[in-house]
Amino acid sequence: MQNIIVKPNSIPLFWLTPASILMLMAQPVQAQALQPSNAISYGRDGNRPAKTLQEWRSQIDAVTVAITQIRLNPTETGGLEIILETQDNKVLLVDATKFRAEGSTLIAEISSTVLALPNGQAFNADNPTDEVAIVRVVQLDAATIRITVTGKTALPTQEVVLKTGSFAYSLNPEAGEPDEEIVVTGERQRGYVVPNATTATRTDTSILDTPQSIQVIPQQIFRDQQIIRVDDALRNVSNVVGRLNPFGASTSLTIRGFTADNFTAGAILRDGFRVTDNLGTQETANIERIEVLKGPSSVLYGQNDPGGIINLVTKRPLADPFYKLEFQAGSFGLIRPSIDISGPLTDDRGLRYRLNLAYQRETGFRDFTVNTERFFIAPVLSWDISEQTNLSLVLEYTDEKNPFDLGLPALGNRVANVPRNRVIGDRGDFLNNRALTLGYDLKHKINSNWTLNHGLRYVTQNYNVFPALPFFVDQATGDVTLFFADREYRSDDYSIQTNVVGKFETGSIRHTLLAGIDLNFNRFDEQFTRVDFTTPLILNIFNPVYGTVPRPDLSAVQPFAPFDTEYDRIGVFLQDQVAFSDSFILVGSLRYDSINFRIAPDYDPNQTNRSDQVWSPRIGLIYKPVETVSLYTNYAQSFKPNFGRTAAGSPLEAEKSRGFEIGAKTELLNGKMFLTLAYFDIAKQNVATPDPTNPFFSVTTGEQLSQGVELDVAGEILPGWNIIASYAYTDARVTRDNNIPVGNRLFNAPFHSAGLWTTYEIQQGELQGLGFGFGINYVGSRFGDLANSFELGDYLLTNLALFYKRDRWRLGLNINNLFDVNYTSSSFNGRNFGNAPGAPFNVIGTLAVEF
């Protein structure tokens, strides 16, 4: 009887059922007769998939197979056969689509299987071939084994075959298949668990082997929740609260108690490149997943706030044709058609493309006369120049118009108690922004152990805003004094990243070395800022009368001195991921940054150009008592330039932060569920505070501290039942300041926050494809400013989903804020504006087709 070689990508992406195994056993197996589709045929009556937890467990117990012998057979070509012998020659339940590669290791997991070896419960073999350092077979849990084949310096290039009975399965990646780091095939990623991430180490590393808390929001959650805003996706991650709007709208994101400066040192990366001037909307149409790295992270990305960073990973071309058309419509006049198409342009699939396009229009729930209108297009071209070299060309273009919304002011000890649609300004206030991103990513495999990565991004933005700005708020009467203004900016940002990744061994110790350099040149030009102080607009917040003062022509108003700035940033970094064994991993990183800042002398002749040179270290340790549990700790630092000057005229020293974290991560349910528990302690130092001897200047003696605990869980409980949940407790406060009372809480930082989202999709029968979703999000009470002069109340939002999938079609309906809770989503450390009302009850529907 001939063996049948099964490649991981040659069969459909779902589990073989016990019934299909019985059907295979009942028929003679011939290599030329076996078709992948036959392997998933269901039996009738009793041979159906389990519907309940009890049936699921019973079926697993009924087909559990004992492995009694493991033999290795090196082949003449330098390959390796791993032969599994089973009790009574039973057939193993092997899902080759779950085979994967991590670093230099090939991994296969087989469910419904137990080890019953004569000499113990684990199998180890050292140096079975010239390429393979070790083969291990361990019991992963009560009914799953894991087979790992680790190359001496890289993944084995010769064939590694797993043989059981008359079946043989190749562990090697498909020949000619693009490397995972080159082609991101997000449309093929299903479920809520993503095992690897790049943001924490800038290498494709298992999250279990990453000594820092990192959470991933995959594409499946975007679909299930119909996410069209980045901040709506972030509500699925512990300890991230707030809103992310275009610049000037005075909204903010808070991570681990620290509110990020979204403009100059923001938390947002796009494909690992910093969004230096975040003037516009971060479009989601081409986002494959979001990776949220918690804690100080300057060691790999330069200046940033210590709470963490958010990396938006975009979609890349696919090797197989893919076409998706979607139309979304919902409350407040929302319409959003979008297109996502991809595929090969040549017969050998060496040249591939992807195109994402979206248009969005909505009136919004706020009482503006200006609609939101946005057009977005993002083509990507990927070219395999050779087997060793890949080049990707990227472009993104956004043209948008939005209401210019400064939120609500605070009156007394809370946000003004007015309807949430109330506009404090002119109802015609608007902003326009056009953004163009051009770039490329080049990957070259120098040899089997070393890879060169090089990329460039050029981002140009043109921003114009015409609002009525609130300057004064009468706390007694509610009268707001506003002045009309207009402003135009241009930003040009150039970023270049170059690094090399190498894998090698020193004795029995395995290394993954990363060394690189980052360059950034930013030019920010204020074309003009004009304010008409001669024509004030008085608006009562409780009884506004709009249109009493017509919008003036400001072309004759003398503009302010331009705020033109130049940044030159250079960062050099080195990192070594050291695996002393499968159980102990050390990650050491060090970065040196040099930042030169210049400002136009017309803006402030007394302003001193500044230069900062900063070292940022990180060290992390991982201990894995078993293959699926990771205990870790890390220490890291971050920095951010300070602005202002001392009484002596010297520039302020940069803010510096240090963070300590300890936690545990684990895979559950055969890798279908992932859990992270973390404790963090972050201290920010050199915070600017008024000079006690001369309050017109500053000193860097302020300090802030954030401590807390986070829990994140995501995965599949049972077939069709997914869940993502989180909880965070955060104590963020001022520990030293010359103006703010010590002990005051940091603004927009609740003690408690939590989230839950779960969906279930019926797996078979007449209602197969019908699914339901339920979610809640809780954010505790917060203070709106560092002075703690007013409070934002806590809130609990309830969300529902109903969807139906049939063949290539998907129909969905999502209900957000089911009980129409009135809440404030974020604050901006001010009383006159910046308190953003949250959206009321709303619905969004979708109709999508893939082919």
Steps between C-alpha positions, in 0.01 A plus 500: 500500500646834395557786746310821438693824548269773633620861479373748763335724239348221292192433714223732624546705813293310751520195723441145386211359701490158669242398240735579213772288661262204522406544136864502397567184700209324333641549148822379333742789484666558164722799434344576165144468632511711816360850454527770768125562486431139602688556822230732633184308409266458794328178588130477573309494823743403779803606299419870516726771653449568868248766591555511876804503726412153630472356147824671401689341789342161435609504138856591597515217750355256244775567242800560729794307358806383692845534343711206610817551298685786328777434248718735295614404152758731334461488121768482234430859394568637848134517600331338796201273555328504840306176532218478754376151586161476668329244715299254290613696190230760556493803271609832649285814473751723318414854389789600274365855463607565859865425424711811537852635522634724776855623461711195420241250624235299316197429721219248467223441753277193492181487702320198646839341561697383805858383536537146629870448439685219674769730642299797620257765385733709282723431202828684433760439230807718447665562160312239295617670176754762397229769499292399802619576853223330695168322457260513793159341553320607817153471649356848462185431700284203589411424138753685280862441413747749351781405263785750455788473256762767563763584240857561605516849350173543311194308386594164346509528122484126437165320521377418850213251481266380773385143429220311668349189348441553129510878526797735479492873570763754405597735783689734267333819372368468146782530249500844345247631749577862592651549842245602762684824573483600133137428413243565768203283406258641751187395317599140573544566871188386678416506866597726786850363572814614319803305626776731375560876497781725379449824695672396825825377342486611133541131417229244437488358853254284687307706754585230755869577439454877537582639849247783484124531487379517141141461381387441143163596351462277193291548189225270630414749776486783246240298308297386799476848654485691167785722611564814294692698765833410656388596851194274473739209437714598798210458743578126474838551670550548873600843629445697179230767526411818312448616142730548202385785277680728251737759645337799665190316614654472849436131552756259632587138571611390844712186541587371846400833649717720278331712236700497178589812309350392168673778309873504582567179692187307438419140558421424134721303262399383154687186392763583759555857373412783737208726403695811600238768432164332552291764325227285346292188550670162524296308243416136576413375149846352442583395856569129540545507877597731786784416737503682836833491684473607863765685701807711411611418145761755394757222459360410157300805394663807654312771685157411638287521810548213745150352486564315176468513123239393245618347174253491211608210277364538148384241249748367246457322164380139492632221281146383412227715340278669757214744448280656766226758455328646806233760564430634849220734605379616837380767737570871447507465123796261487578346164832325432571292189841332485701274272782258586649311206827310467678232303792415271590699188728231354463128447777419750332728759827685544324834445191561711272793574244616752260791483288638782254778432236657726263795500318617813236763558295570815330787676605388847308531825635847580294796376738624231393606153824353362501132406790262532617400154810291430655328199783250547703291258796274576666294225791266582727315259724212612775362274712193566809621318665167577462218749703711744363849433156657525400860435165649601380841383233671711278802451222647712293806418232659717282800420262591782275769637373485859320722748750673725372379835651622828253314718347650812635720782497423870273694735561458870620147579367327189455530126222741409160331535369571152379274217789305352431634152554860621768684300713753686615706204361571158304212347692549177848452652698261283842355426643368176798270468674336207768242572723304265731217605760354264748232593660165448613197702797295383588162647810310392603163636879519506512129578295251700596675827516872422236736361526867404190719543478850359204734470406859428189709560429850375184658643374840394190660652311820427271605783255791514256588777244783535344498852364727765741446792379520863724733700289563812221314680292679762452237767201679648295576188627241252591769246785396272707768325634386165706659221507387138831369375653315210822306478688310232783252550727300275698205631769306316644197673775267378577176685763241408544171684782254441577193706653157476371187675733208556456159657800310632618283787776524757528145622154390607373859529283632216505868404273724294696821450344826383710806415381808318473871447193726473506841336220757511489850355188701573411842365189666640396828340226719636371675189297739712296534818256789514257595778244779477498650849279791388185292454427284805226240494311457829318169530305383802560131555148441637312701238722553195388719213711421197567728205481832684852588382576410136824321429745779407749519217840463672717553194583856612579403862869514592618140560701395802871433463530155337563200720742333258704216644760250384583166660797281413492167680761224490464177694742205515395180673621151584301205633577137576234237570697231679349153546708317759255212462137448407413619851724806553510799264674832559425809290746786529460825304677835489435812293671836458295795372618840387225758440561850369214750509489842336225762502447807281658802674200717404279290726706548815843664476573391856422134430817294511546232239551177684682173463440182702717191519342212688584135571200265537554147635268204538560159650249218526506145628264215414462169678276231347431221750302326225470567129176698530575713809731801507602686816676825421640821639655806341650839573490775237544874459352761269538872440331801342650844436380781726417844369551830674808630672643568840546844655861481384384460140601137464269245339329259734639151538295230329228315689619153597297201612587162638269203515503165674264220400443144612243266356385166368373385162347169407340316211185308586273259311772377265614850412149628423494726808766745619521669841730776626522619861736790578602728788668827406674785680587805285657823625531812284769746608626840386141619454496876436359700791507876581824632645415594863731802480381616158163357391545632143757226449511129573710239673499124445432383853150357447428130533201276423440135584267233361460153649248232423389157388365390160330187374434421134335184364422419136417188304253229410324317783321252274463480122317816400519659847757784520577736784726794579496649850713732710526669839738763637559661837715813478621737769650797311588810700730800541786427738692827474413843358537869580145584392282187498424358848689178566258206493276643229398241245613523140220616273296254294639209705229289671573265787297224332424418139380179338365359178333186366404395150379157398342351190351164412443371148279194440719235342254275315139440409251726333619797705869443430678835462262689729686673782446722801726739688487666840739745664541743786757770570546659841711806578514628857481860611796722408618851558498734202817692584815474710358753744217248562255788481227299327406137453383284211243248615533127450305323228399155381425444131314199362542389139328229293560336165301278264656356186442235239756341267405287204747396234682819401252744654492660843214707642548673834329738741675656801334698778726724706412663833181298523368689806592845366740584785612863519875507558826688436754293311815707565640824640792721406618652829295817462175655619406719202484219242628151421241283674370275224141370526456132417270381225137419594305191394587419141485218250717402206419242237720331243466294185821343372598248237834325451609309193 
